[in-house]
Amino acid sequence: MAMWNVTTCTAYTTVSYTLRECIFFFFFFFFFYECLAFWVAYGVDEKLLGVLFFIIMRNGFSAGLKSSLRCL
């Protein structure tokens, strides 16, 4: 009985984490594209965009993209 509870809890935690991850990346991409449109419209220094892309790539942009596509 205890083993069943542990398994259920683990499965539930995994599903919850995946759902949170998908919601986070959905809002992240929405926010990112809104900011990008704003920056392009008002003109932003290219160095700032370079720094932004470096930070995103360093934090695993491709991993985030795979995670968000996985839940579609």
ABEGO torsion letter per residue (X at the ends): XAAAAAAAAAAAAAAAAAAAAAAAAAAAAAAAAAAAAAAAAAEBBAAAAAAAAAAAAAAGAAAAAAAAAAAX
